[in-house]
Amino acid sequence: MKFSIFHRNNKSEPIQKTEKSASSWAPKVAWGIAGLMVVIMVVVIVLTFTGVSISSLFNSGLSTGSNEPISSLPSIATPQVFDSISRQAKLNTNLPQGYRTSPVSYSVEKGDSLFSIAKQYNIKPETLLWANQQSLGEDSGMLSIGINLNVPPVDGVLYQWQDGDTLENVAAKFHAKVQDILLWPGNNLDMTNPVIQPDQFIMIPGGYREIQPWVIPVAAGTKSGVNVKISGPGSCSPTGGSFGSGSFIWPTQHQGQITGNDYSSYHLGIDAMCYAGEPIYASDSGVVIYSGPISGGYGNLVAIDHRNGYLSLYGHLSGFNVICGQNVTRGQTIGFCGSVGNSTGPHLHFEIRLGTGFVNPHSVLQ
C-alpha cells in the first residue's frame, strides 16, 4: 500500500515540472515575435518616407560582396531641341511691326494726283501738300510728272527745322504737343536733351497748318461780283454779255466722274474726267473774259463771267473754241480736253467762284 502511493508521487513531480517549464518560455516567444514585428514596421515606415522600396534592398546585391554600386544612377535623356524664331526687343510697343516711321521719296507719274498718291500711302492729301512746300507751294495743281515728293509716314506736318526754332514754338505753330514730337520714333530725339539741327526734317504727328491756296487773281468789277480781269495774254474786258441762270451743267461728257483731285480746302475745284481731245462745255451762259495760256499750272484756260456774281474756269485745255469777249450759251463747246500745264494726264480742272470766294462745284452742278 505504501509502495503504490510512493510510486504515484514519484511520477507526478516530473509532470508538474514540465508544465511549469512550458509556461515559462511561452511568453518570451510571444514578446519576441511582437518585438520583431515592431522592428519590421518601423523599418517599413522609414523606408517609405525615404523613398526606398523593400524590394530594392533584396536586389541591391549587398549579399554578393561585389564592388559594384548599390544602385545605378538614372539615365538622363537628351534634351529635346525646338525650332524657334529669334526676336529683338522693340522699344516702341505702340507701333505695329513694319510701321513706317520715316518719310520716303515718290516720283510723280502720269495719271497721278495728290489724292491718289495720298491714298496709296494711307495719309491725307493735306499731309502730302504740307510736306512739299518747295515744289508745290500751296497749290496741288502744281503737281507735274517727274517731280519728287516727300511722303510722310503719318498724318501731320513734315517740317524742316529753321535756325532759332524751339520745340515749344514749332508745336504751337502747328497746333501740336511737344511730347508728341519728342516721342515720335523717326525723329530720334533724346528726351532729356533734344538737339535739332537747322534743315533737319522733323515729323509733327497730328499737326496741321492753315492753307492759303494759290489762285488766279480776279479783280472784282462793278457789274458783277467777279468781273473783269485775269492777268495774262488771253485776258480782255468786255462791257456786256449774256447772263447765266445760276445753275450749272457738268462740263464734260462723263457726268459726275472725277479723275484725280476733288474739291477741298487746298484744291478749290474738281478734276472732271475727260479724254484728250473731247469737247469741253460752258457750264452756264455768259461772256468769255479769258481764253489763252496762263501761268500757275493751269496751262490753257477759258474763264466765263456769268454776269450774276458767278465765274467759271476751265483749265489744262488742249485747244480753244472761243475767243475772249465772246458770248456763250450753256452747253456750248468752248475748248478741248488736254493735259497742258501742271498735269499728269488729260482731265479738266473746273472751278466756280462767287463774288471773291470759291464754291464747291458739286453744290451747284446739276
C-alpha positions as YAML, in Angstrom:
chain: A
units: angstrom
residues:
- id: 1
  name: MET
  ca: [0.00, 0.00, 0.00]
- id: 2
  name: LYS
  ca: [2.68, 2.36, 0.87]
- id: 3
  name: PHE
  ca: [4.63, 1.34, -2.18]
- id: 4
  name: SER
  ca: [1.90, 2.29, -4.59]
- id: 5
  name: ILE
  ca: [1.44, 5.71, -3.04]
- id: 6
  name: PHE
  ca: [5.14, 6.33, -3.24]
- id: 7
  name: HIS
  ca: [5.24, 5.28, -6.82]
- id: 8
  name: ARG
  ca: [2.42, 7.74, -7.83]
- id: 9
  name: ASN
  ca: [4.07, 10.58, -6.04]
- id: 10
  name: ASN
  ca: [7.37, 9.95, -7.83]
- id: 11
  name: LYS
  ca: [5.71, 10.19, -11.24]
- id: 12
  name: SER
  ca: [3.66, 13.27, -10.51]
- id: 13
  name: GLU
  ca: [6.61, 15.53, -9.77]
- id: 14
  name: PRO
  ca: [8.10, 15.33, -13.26]
- id: 15
  name: ILE
  ca: [4.72, 16.14, -14.77]
- id: 16
  name: GLN
  ca: [4.45, 19.31, -12.67]
- id: 17
  name: LYS
  ca: [8.00, 20.41, -13.71]
- id: 18
  name: THR
  ca: [7.22, 20.00, -17.42]
- id: 19
  name: GLU
  ca: [4.10, 22.11, -17.23]
- id: 20
  name: LYS
  ca: [5.95, 24.77, -15.29]
- id: 21
  name: SER
  ca: [8.82, 24.83, -17.82]
- id: 22
  name: ALA
  ca: [6.48, 25.30, -20.81]
- id: 23
  name: SER
  ca: [4.64, 28.11, -19.13]
- id: 24
  name: SER
  ca: [7.90, 29.97, -18.50]
- id: 25
  name: TRP
  ca: [9.21, 30.29, -22.13]
- id: 26
  name: ALA
  ca: [5.90, 30.81, -23.99]
- id: 27
  name: PRO
  ca: [5.54, 34.49, -23.02]
- id: 28
  name: LYS
  ca: [9.11, 35.16, -24.04]
- id: 29
  name: VAL
  ca: [8.49, 33.78, -27.53]
- id: 30
  name: ALA
  ca: [5.37, 35.90, -27.91]
- id: 31
  name: TRP
  ca: [7.17, 39.05, -26.84]
- id: 32
  name: GLY
  ca: [10.00, 38.25, -29.21]
- id: 33
  name: ILE
  ca: [7.63, 37.89, -32.13]
- id: 34
  name: ALA
  ca: [5.88, 41.12, -31.18]
- id: 35
  name: GLY
  ca: [9.18, 42.94, -30.98]
- id: 36
  name: LEU
  ca: [10.26, 41.63, -34.36]
- id: 37
  name: MET
  ca: [7.02, 42.82, -35.90]
- id: 38
  name: VAL
  ca: [7.53, 46.28, -34.37]
- id: 39
  name: VAL
  ca: [11.04, 46.42, -35.81]
- id: 40
  name: ILE
  ca: [9.76, 45.38, -39.23]
- id: 41
  name: MET
  ca: [7.01, 48.01, -39.11]
- id: 42
  name: VAL
  ca: [9.49, 50.73, -38.13]
- id: 43
  name: VAL
  ca: [11.80, 49.74, -40.96]
- id: 44
  name: VAL
  ca: [8.92, 49.76, -43.46]
- id: 45
  name: ILE
  ca: [7.80, 53.21, -42.28]
- id: 46
  name: VAL
  ca: [11.33, 54.63, -42.51]
- id: 47
  name: LEU
  ca: [11.88, 53.18, -45.97]
- id: 48
  name: THR
  ca: [8.52, 54.52, -47.13]
- id: 49
  name: PHE
  ca: [9.34, 58.07, -46.08]
- id: 50
  name: THR
  ca: [12.86, 57.93, -47.52]
- id: 51
  name: GLY
  ca: [11.59, 56.66, -50.89]
- id: 52
  name: VAL
  ca: [13.39, 53.32, -50.78]
- id: 53
  name: SER
  ca: [11.38, 50.19, -51.61]
- id: 54
  name: ILE
  ca: [11.84, 46.92, -49.75]
- id: 55
  name: SER
  ca: [12.35, 45.01, -52.99]
- id: 56
  name: SER
  ca: [15.33, 47.20, -53.82]
- id: 57
  name: LEU
  ca: [17.03, 46.01, -50.67]
- id: 58
  name: PHE
  ca: [16.86, 42.41, -51.86]
- id: 59
  name: ASN
  ca: [18.04, 43.34, -55.36]
- id: 60
  name: SER
  ca: [20.79, 45.66, -54.25]
- id: 61
  name: GLY
  ca: [23.45, 42.99, -54.37]
- id: 62
  name: LEU
  ca: [24.62, 43.55, -50.83]
- id: 63
  name: SER
  ca: [24.90, 39.80, -50.34]
- id: 64
  name: THR
  ca: [27.12, 39.28, -53.41]
- id: 65
  name: GLY
  ca: [30.05, 41.11, -51.91]
- id: 66
  name: SER
  ca: [30.83, 42.71, -55.28]
- id: 67
  name: ASN
  ca: [32.32, 46.15, -55.67]
- id: 68
  name: GLU
  ca: [29.55, 47.40, -57.95]
- id: 69
  name: PRO
  ca: [27.39, 50.31, -56.69]
- id: 70
  name: ILE
  ca: [24.23, 49.52, -54.82]
- id: 71
  name: SER
  ca: [22.10, 51.12, -57.47]
- id: 72
  name: SER
  ca: [22.85, 52.70, -60.85]
- id: 73
  name: LEU
  ca: [22.13, 56.36, -61.48]
- id: 74
  name: PRO
  ca: [19.06, 57.14, -63.62]
- id: 75
  name: SER
  ca: [19.83, 57.84, -67.26]
- id: 76
  name: ILE
  ca: [19.41, 61.46, -68.42]
- id: 77
  name: ALA
  ca: [17.53, 61.79, -71.67]
- id: 78
  name: THR
  ca: [18.94, 64.01, -74.42]
- id: 79
  name: PRO
  ca: [17.13, 67.39, -74.22]
- id: 80
  name: GLN
  ca: [14.58, 67.91, -76.97]
- id: 81
  name: VAL
  ca: [15.50, 70.62, -79.47]
- id: 82
  name: PHE
  ca: [12.74, 73.03, -80.56]
- id: 83
  name: ASP
  ca: [12.76, 75.22, -83.68]
- id: 84
  name: SER
  ca: [12.37, 78.89, -82.79]
- id: 85
  name: ILE
  ca: [12.47, 82.37, -84.25]
- id: 86
  name: SER
  ca: [14.70, 84.93, -82.60]
- id: 87
  name: ARG
  ca: [13.02, 88.22, -81.70]
- id: 88
  name: GLN
  ca: [14.69, 91.51, -80.98]
- id: 89
  name: ALA
  ca: [13.31, 93.86, -78.39]
- id: 90
  name: LYS
  ca: [11.06, 96.62, -79.73]
- id: 91
  name: LEU
  ca: [11.44, 99.83, -77.81]
- id: 92
  name: ASN
  ca: [8.13, 101.26, -79.00]
- id: 93
  name: THR
  ca: [5.40, 98.70, -78.46]
- id: 94
  name: ASN
  ca: [2.61, 101.03, -79.61]
- id: 95
  name: LEU
  ca: [3.60, 100.70, -83.28]
- id: 96
  name: PRO
  ca: [2.79, 97.54, -85.24]
- id: 97
  name: GLN
  ca: [5.61, 95.60, -86.88]
- id: 98
  name: GLY
  ca: [6.53, 97.13, -90.22]
- id: 99
  name: TYR
  ca: [5.09, 100.55, -89.33]
- id: 100
  name: ARG
  ca: [6.91, 103.26, -91.26]
- id: 101
  name: THR
  ca: [8.50, 105.99, -89.13]
- id: 102
  name: SER
  ca: [10.47, 107.92, -91.76]
- id: 103
  name: PRO
  ca: [9.45, 109.78, -94.94]
- id: 104
  name: VAL
  ca: [10.04, 108.24, -98.35]
- id: 105
  name: SER
  ca: [10.51, 109.79, -101.78]
- id: 106
  name: TYR
  ca: [7.97, 109.35, -104.57]
- id: 107
  name: SER
  ca: [8.40, 110.33, -108.22]
- id: 108
  name: VAL
  ca: [5.16, 111.59, -109.77]
- id: 109
  name: GLU
  ca: [3.96, 109.51, -112.70]
- id: 110
  name: LYS
  ca: [1.44, 110.01, -115.47]
- id: 111
  name: GLY
  ca: [-2.12, 109.97, -114.13]
- id: 112
  name: ASP
  ca: [-1.12, 110.73, -110.54]
- id: 113
  name: SER
  ca: [-2.91, 113.24, -108.37]
- id: 114
  name: LEU
  ca: [-2.43, 114.43, -104.82]
- id: 115
  name: PHE
  ca: [-5.48, 112.35, -103.88]
- id: 116
  name: SER
  ca: [-4.27, 109.13, -105.49]
- id: 117
  name: ILE
  ca: [-0.74, 109.36, -104.05]
- id: 118
  name: ALA
  ca: [-2.06, 110.13, -100.59]
- id: 119
  name: LYS
  ca: [-4.47, 107.18, -100.78]
- id: 120
  name: GLN
  ca: [-1.65, 104.88, -101.85]
- id: 121
  name: TYR
  ca: [0.31, 105.75, -98.69]
- id: 122
  name: ASN
  ca: [-2.74, 105.92, -96.40]
- id: 123
  name: ILE
  ca: [-2.31, 109.57, -95.46]
- id: 124
  name: LYS
  ca: [-4.38, 112.70, -96.05]
- id: 125
  name: PRO
  ca: [-3.73, 114.82, -99.16]
- id: 126
  name: GLU
  ca: [-3.11, 117.82, -96.92]
- id: 127
  name: THR
  ca: [-0.24, 115.98, -95.25]
- id: 128
  name: LEU
  ca: [1.34, 115.38, -98.65]
- id: 129
  name: LEU
  ca: [0.88, 119.02, -99.66]
- id: 130
  name: TRP
  ca: [2.39, 120.37, -96.42]
- id: 131
  name: ALA
  ca: [5.45, 118.13, -96.80]
- id: 132
  name: ASN
  ca: [6.27, 119.57, -100.26]
- id: 133
  name: GLN
  ca: [6.07, 123.32, -99.91]
- id: 134
  name: GLN
  ca: [9.16, 123.91, -102.03]
- id: 135
  name: SER
  ca: [7.81, 122.05, -105.08]
- id: 136
  name: LEU
  ca: [4.04, 122.58, -104.72]
- id: 137
  name: GLY
  ca: [3.74, 125.75, -102.70]
- id: 138
  name: GLU
  ca: [0.13, 125.98, -101.58]
- id: 139
  name: ASP
  ca: [-1.38, 124.60, -104.78]
- id: 140
  name: SER
  ca: [-1.96, 120.92, -105.51]
- id: 141
  name: GLY
  ca: [-2.40, 121.92, -109.15]
- id: 142
  name: MET
  ca: [1.37, 122.39, -109.34]
- id: 143
  name: LEU
  ca: [1.79, 118.60, -109.38]
- id: 144
  name: SER
  ca: [3.61, 117.51, -112.55]
- id: 145
  name: ILE
  ca: [5.21, 114.35, -113.91]
- id: 146
  name: GLY
  ca: [8.75, 113.66, -112.72]
- id: 147
  name: ILE
  ca: [8.90, 115.81, -109.60]
- id: 148
  name: ASN
  ca: [9.90, 114.03, -106.39]
- id: 149
  name: LEU
  ca: [7.64, 114.29, -103.37]
- id: 150
  name: ASN
  ca: [8.40, 113.70, -99.71]
- id: 151
  name: VAL
  ca: [5.79, 111.25, -98.38]
- id: 152
  name: PRO
  ca: [5.44, 111.46, -94.57]
- id: 153
  name: PRO
  ca: [4.85, 108.25, -92.57]
- id: 154
  name: VAL
  ca: [1.72, 109.52, -90.79]
- id: 155
  name: ASP
  ca: [-0.72, 112.42, -90.94]
- id: 156
  name: GLY
  ca: [0.72, 115.67, -89.68]
- id: 157
  name: VAL
  ca: [3.38, 118.14, -90.79]
- id: 158
  name: LEU
  ca: [6.84, 117.18, -92.00]
- id: 159
  name: TYR
  ca: [8.76, 120.30, -91.03]
- id: 160
  name: GLN
  ca: [12.26, 121.41, -91.97]
- id: 161
  name: TRP
  ca: [13.84, 122.92, -88.85]
- id: 162
  name: GLN
  ca: [14.92, 126.53, -89.06]
- id: 163
  name: ASP
  ca: [17.63, 128.34, -87.14]
- id: 164
  name: GLY
  ca: [16.10, 129.83, -83.99]
- id: 165
  name: ASP
  ca: [13.21, 127.33, -83.79]
- id: 166
  name: THR
  ca: [12.23, 125.82, -80.45]
- id: 167
  name: LEU
  ca: [10.10, 122.79, -79.73]
- id: 168
  name: GLU
  ca: [7.57, 124.95, -77.94]
- id: 169
  name: ASN
  ca: [7.25, 127.47, -80.80]
- id: 170
  name: VAL
  ca: [7.06, 124.84, -83.54]
- id: 171
  name: ALA
  ca: [4.49, 122.78, -81.62]
- id: 172
  name: ALA
  ca: [2.33, 125.88, -81.11]
- id: 173
  name: LYS
  ca: [2.67, 126.88, -84.78]
- id: 174
  name: PHE
  ca: [1.31, 123.54, -85.97]
- id: 175
  name: HIS
  ca: [-1.25, 123.00, -83.18]
- id: 176
  name: ALA
  ca: [0.63, 120.02, -81.77]
- id: 177
  name: LYS
  ca: [2.16, 118.87, -78.46]
- id: 178
  name: VAL
  ca: [5.86, 118.97, -77.66]
- id: 179
  name: GLN
  ca: [5.58, 115.47, -76.19]
- id: 180
  name: ASP
  ca: [4.26, 114.08, -79.49]
- id: 181
  name: ILE
  ca: [7.29, 115.47, -81.34]
- id: 182
  name: LEU
  ca: [9.71, 114.07, -78.76]
- id: 183
  name: LEU
  ca: [8.11, 110.62, -78.69]
- id: 184
  name: TRP
  ca: [7.89, 110.08, -82.45]
- id: 185
  name: PRO
  ca: [10.46, 107.29, -83.12]
- id: 186
  name: GLY
  ca: [11.52, 108.62, -86.52]
- id: 187
  name: ASN
  ca: [12.71, 111.91, -85.00]
- id: 188
  name: ASN
  ca: [15.39, 110.09, -82.94]
- id: 189
  name: LEU
  ca: [15.40, 112.76, -80.25]
- id: 190
  name: ASP
  ca: [16.97, 112.47, -76.81]
- id: 191
  name: MET
  ca: [14.15, 113.04, -74.32]
- id: 192
  name: THR
  ca: [16.50, 114.56, -71.76]
- id: 193
  name: ASN
  ca: [18.46, 116.75, -74.18]
- id: 194
  name: PRO
  ca: [16.74, 117.08, -77.58]
- id: 195
  name: VAL
  ca: [19.08, 118.69, -80.10]
- id: 196
  name: ILE
  ca: [17.71, 119.51, -83.57]
- id: 197
  name: GLN
  ca: [19.99, 120.88, -86.26]
- id: 198
  name: PRO
  ca: [18.87, 123.54, -88.80]
- id: 199
  name: ASP
  ca: [17.49, 122.00, -92.05]
- id: 200
  name: GLN
  ca: [16.77, 118.71, -90.23]
- id: 201
  name: PHE
  ca: [13.32, 117.28, -91.06]
- id: 202
  name: ILE
  ca: [11.10, 116.69, -88.03]
- id: 203
  name: MET
  ca: [7.76, 114.87, -88.10]
- id: 204
  name: ILE
  ca: [4.97, 116.57, -86.16]
- id: 205
  name: PRO
  ca: [2.32, 113.84, -85.77]
- id: 206
  name: GLY
  ca: [-1.24, 115.17, -85.82]
- id: 207
  name: GLY
  ca: [-0.09, 118.72, -86.56]
- id: 208
  name: TYR
  ca: [-1.69, 120.91, -89.18]
- id: 209
  name: ARG
  ca: [-1.34, 124.31, -90.74]
- id: 210
  name: GLU
  ca: [-3.61, 126.77, -92.42]
- id: 211
  name: ILE
  ca: [-3.74, 126.50, -96.20]
- id: 212
  name: GLN
  ca: [-3.51, 129.57, -98.40]
- id: 213
  name: PRO
  ca: [-4.19, 128.21, -101.88]
- id: 214
  name: TRP
  ca: [-2.64, 129.95, -104.85]
- id: 215
  name: VAL
  ca: [-5.36, 131.09, -107.23]
- id: 216
  name: ILE
  ca: [-5.62, 133.09, -110.42]
- id: 217
  name: PRO
  ca: [-6.26, 136.66, -109.32]
- id: 218
  name: VAL
  ca: [-9.59, 138.06, -110.46]
- id: 219
  name: ALA
  ca: [-10.34, 141.72, -109.86]
- id: 220
  name: ALA
  ca: [-13.97, 142.37, -108.91]
- id: 221
  name: GLY
  ca: [-15.78, 144.60, -111.40]
- id: 222
  name: THR
  ca: [-18.65, 147.00, -110.99]
- id: 223
  name: LYS
  ca: [-21.32, 144.97, -112.79]
- id: 224
  name: SER
  ca: [-20.77, 141.57, -111.19]
- id: 225
  name: GLY
  ca: [-19.01, 140.11, -108.21]
- id: 226
  name: VAL
  ca: [-16.05, 138.64, -110.04]
- id: 227
  name: ASN
  ca: [-15.57, 140.69, -113.22]
- id: 228
  name: VAL
  ca: [-13.38, 141.61, -115.08]
- id: 229
  name: LYS
  ca: [-9.66, 140.99, -115.32]
- id: 230
  name: ILE
  ca: [-7.43, 137.93, -115.16]
- id: 231
  name: SER
  ca: [-3.74, 138.63, -115.66]
- id: 232
  name: GLY
  ca: [-2.34, 137.01, -118.80]
- id: 233
  name: PRO
  ca: [-2.22, 137.21, -122.59]
- id: 234
  name: GLY
  ca: [-5.74, 135.78, -123.04]
- id: 235
  name: SER
  ca: [-7.44, 138.48, -121.00]
- id: 236
  name: CYS
  ca: [-9.97, 141.06, -122.13]
- id: 237
  name: SER
  ca: [-12.51, 143.42, -120.54]
- id: 238
  name: PRO
  ca: [-15.93, 143.04, -122.17]
- id: 239
  name: THR
  ca: [-18.54, 145.63, -121.30]
- id: 240
  name: GLY
  ca: [-21.57, 143.39, -121.75]
- id: 241
  name: GLY
  ca: [-22.60, 139.83, -122.41]
- id: 242
  name: SER
  ca: [-25.06, 137.04, -121.74]
- id: 243
  name: PHE
  ca: [-26.40, 136.32, -118.26]
- id: 244
  name: GLY
  ca: [-26.29, 132.93, -116.66]
- id: 245
  name: SER
  ca: [-29.12, 131.08, -114.95]
- id: 246
  name: GLY
  ca: [-27.29, 130.39, -111.69]
- id: 247
  name: SER
  ca: [-27.36, 126.61, -112.20]
- id: 248
  name: PHE
  ca: [-24.58, 124.64, -113.90]
- id: 249
  name: ILE
  ca: [-24.29, 121.52, -116.03]
- id: 250
  name: TRP
  ca: [-21.40, 119.05, -115.96]
- id: 251
  name: PRO
  ca: [-18.71, 120.47, -118.31]
- id: 252
  name: THR
  ca: [-17.54, 117.15, -119.83]
- id: 253
  name: GLN
  ca: [-19.15, 114.10, -121.43]
- id: 254
  name: HIS
  ca: [-18.60, 111.98, -118.28]
- id: 255
  name: GLN
  ca: [-21.32, 113.09, -115.91]
- id: 256
  name: GLY
  ca: [-20.26, 113.19, -112.28]
- id: 257
  name: GLN
  ca: [-16.94, 111.42, -112.79]
- id: 258
  name: ILE
  ca: [-13.81, 112.72, -111.02]
- id: 259
  name: THR
  ca: [-10.27, 111.79, -112.00]
- id: 260
  name: GLY
  ca: [-7.56, 112.98, -109.65]
- id: 261
  name: ASN
  ca: [-8.33, 115.67, -107.12]
- id: 262
  name: ASP
  ca: [-11.76, 116.54, -105.80]
- id: 263
  name: TYR
  ca: [-12.77, 119.83, -104.18]
- id: 264
  name: SER
  ca: [-11.04, 120.60, -100.88]
- id: 265
  name: SER
  ca: [-9.53, 123.44, -98.90]
- id: 266
  name: TYR
  ca: [-6.27, 123.11, -100.86]
- id: 267
  name: HIS
  ca: [-7.79, 122.23, -104.26]
- id: 268
  name: LEU
  ca: [-10.52, 124.75, -104.95]
- id: 269
  name: GLY
  ca: [-12.02, 122.95, -107.90]
- id: 270
  name: ILE
  ca: [-12.66, 119.48, -109.28]
- id: 271
  name: ASP
  ca: [-10.72, 117.39, -111.78]
- id: 272
  name: ALA
  ca: [-13.52, 116.28, -114.09]
- id: 273
  name: MET
  ca: [-12.88, 113.19, -116.17]
- id: 274
  name: CYS
  ca: [-12.34, 113.59, -119.91]
- id: 275
  name: TYR
  ca: [-10.21, 112.07, -122.65]
- id: 276
  name: ALA
  ca: [-7.75, 114.07, -124.74]
- id: 277
  name: GLY
  ca: [-9.49, 115.98, -127.49]
- id: 278
  name: GLU
  ca: [-13.04, 115.58, -126.15]
- id: 279
  name: PRO
  ca: [-15.21, 118.74, -126.10]
- id: 280
  name: ILE
  ca: [-15.46, 120.92, -123.01]
- id: 281
  name: TYR
  ca: [-18.80, 122.65, -122.48]
- id: 282
  name: ALA
  ca: [-19.74, 126.02, -120.99]
- id: 283
  name: SER
  ca: [-21.36, 125.08, -117.70]
- id: 284
  name: ASP
  ca: [-23.71, 128.08, -117.94]
- id: 285
  name: SER
  ca: [-24.30, 131.03, -120.25]
- id: 286
  name: GLY
  ca: [-22.12, 134.13, -120.00]
- id: 287
  name: VAL
  ca: [-19.27, 136.04, -121.62]
- id: 288
  name: VAL
  ca: [-15.69, 134.83, -122.07]
- id: 289
  name: ILE
  ca: [-13.26, 137.01, -120.12]
- id: 290
  name: TYR
  ca: [-10.14, 134.86, -120.68]
- id: 291
  name: SER
  ca: [-9.09, 132.46, -123.43]
- id: 292
  name: GLY
  ca: [-5.43, 131.55, -123.75]
- id: 293
  name: PRO
  ca: [-2.33, 130.24, -121.98]
- id: 294
  name: ILE
  ca: [-1.67, 131.26, -118.40]
- id: 295
  name: SER
  ca: [0.93, 130.65, -115.72]
- id: 296
  name: GLY
  ca: [0.39, 128.95, -112.39]
- id: 297
  name: GLY
  ca: [-0.15, 125.39, -113.58]
- id: 298
  name: TYR
  ca: [-3.50, 125.90, -115.36]
- id: 299
  name: GLY
  ca: [-1.91, 125.60, -118.81]
- id: 300
  name: ASN
  ca: [-4.53, 126.80, -121.30]
- id: 301
  name: LEU
  ca: [-7.51, 128.46, -119.65]
- id: 302
  name: VAL
  ca: [-11.01, 129.64, -120.51]
- id: 303
  name: ALA
  ca: [-12.88, 131.76, -117.94]
- id: 304
  name: ILE
  ca: [-16.55, 132.76, -118.27]
- id: 305
  name: ASP
  ca: [-18.24, 135.59, -116.41]
- id: 306
  name: HIS
  ca: [-21.91, 134.66, -115.98]
- id: 307
  name: ARG
  ca: [-22.77, 138.26, -115.04]
- id: 308
  name: ASN
  ca: [-24.75, 137.21, -111.96]
- id: 309
  name: GLY
  ca: [-21.84, 137.02, -109.50]
- id: 310
  name: TYR
  ca: [-20.59, 133.64, -110.74]
- id: 311
  name: LEU
  ca: [-17.40, 132.93, -112.67]
- id: 312
  name: SER
  ca: [-16.37, 129.52, -114.06]
- id: 313
  name: LEU
  ca: [-12.82, 128.46, -115.04]
- id: 314
  name: TYR
  ca: [-11.72, 125.61, -117.32]
- id: 315
  name: GLY
  ca: [-8.03, 124.57, -117.16]
- id: 316
  name: HIS
  ca: [-5.48, 122.27, -118.91]
- id: 317
  name: LEU
  ca: [-7.23, 122.63, -122.29]
- id: 318
  name: SER
  ca: [-5.53, 121.28, -125.40]
- id: 319
  name: GLY
  ca: [-7.21, 123.90, -127.59]
- id: 320
  name: PHE
  ca: [-9.81, 126.70, -127.72]
- id: 321
  name: ASN
  ca: [-13.15, 127.05, -129.47]
- id: 322
  name: VAL
  ca: [-13.93, 130.59, -128.25]
- id: 323
  name: ILE
  ca: [-12.16, 133.95, -128.06]
- id: 324
  name: CYS
  ca: [-12.10, 136.49, -125.28]
- id: 325
  name: GLY
  ca: [-15.18, 138.76, -125.27]
- id: 326
  name: GLN
  ca: [-17.42, 136.16, -126.99]
- id: 327
  name: ASN
  ca: [-20.90, 135.41, -125.65]
- id: 328
  name: VAL
  ca: [-21.54, 131.71, -124.97]
- id: 329
  name: THR
  ca: [-24.62, 129.68, -124.18]
- id: 330
  name: ARG
  ca: [-24.99, 126.88, -121.72]
- id: 331
  name: GLY
  ca: [-23.65, 123.60, -123.19]
- id: 332
  name: GLN
  ca: [-21.67, 125.28, -125.99]
- id: 333
  name: THR
  ca: [-18.24, 123.79, -126.78]
- id: 334
  name: ILE
  ca: [-15.60, 126.24, -125.55]
- id: 335
  name: GLY
  ca: [-12.44, 124.11, -125.85]
- id: 336
  name: PHE
  ca: [-10.99, 120.61, -125.81]
- id: 337
  name: CYS
  ca: [-9.74, 118.29, -123.08]
- id: 338
  name: GLY
  ca: [-5.98, 118.20, -122.56]
- id: 339
  name: SER
  ca: [-3.12, 117.96, -120.10]
- id: 340
  name: VAL
  ca: [-1.37, 121.30, -120.62]
- id: 341
  name: GLY
  ca: [0.30, 122.90, -117.59]
- id: 342
  name: ASN
  ca: [0.95, 121.12, -114.33]
- id: 343
  name: SER
  ca: [-0.99, 117.99, -115.11]
- id: 344
  name: THR
  ca: [-0.18, 114.28, -115.02]
- id: 345
  name: GLY
  ca: [-2.84, 113.25, -117.52]
- id: 346
  name: PRO
  ca: [-5.84, 114.52, -119.51]
- id: 347
  name: HIS
  ca: [-8.60, 115.98, -117.34]
- id: 348
  name: LEU
  ca: [-10.49, 119.25, -116.85]
- id: 349
  name: HIS
  ca: [-9.70, 121.45, -113.88]
- id: 350
  name: PHE
  ca: [-13.05, 123.13, -113.22]
- id: 351
  name: GLU
  ca: [-13.69, 125.96, -110.76]
- id: 352
  name: ILE
  ca: [-16.71, 128.03, -109.81]
- id: 353
  name: ARG
  ca: [-16.29, 131.29, -107.95]
- id: 354
  name: LEU
  ca: [-18.93, 133.51, -106.39]
- id: 355
  name: GLY
  ca: [-18.01, 137.07, -105.54]
- id: 356
  name: THR
  ca: [-14.46, 136.96, -104.22]
- id: 357
  name: GLY
  ca: [-14.76, 133.41, -102.89]
- id: 358
  name: PHE
  ca: [-14.94, 129.85, -104.13]
- id: 359
  name: VAL
  ca: [-17.90, 127.50, -104.38]
- id: 360
  name: ASN
  ca: [-17.78, 123.73, -104.22]
- id: 361
  name: PRO
  ca: [-18.91, 122.87, -107.76]
- id: 362
  name: HIS
  ca: [-20.78, 119.83, -106.50]
- id: 363
  name: SER
  ca: [-23.17, 122.16, -104.66]
- id: 364
  name: VAL
  ca: [-24.38, 123.89, -107.85]
- id: 365
  name: LEU
  ca: [-23.86, 121.31, -110.59]
- id: 366
  name: GLN
  ca: [-26.94, 119.55, -111.90]
...
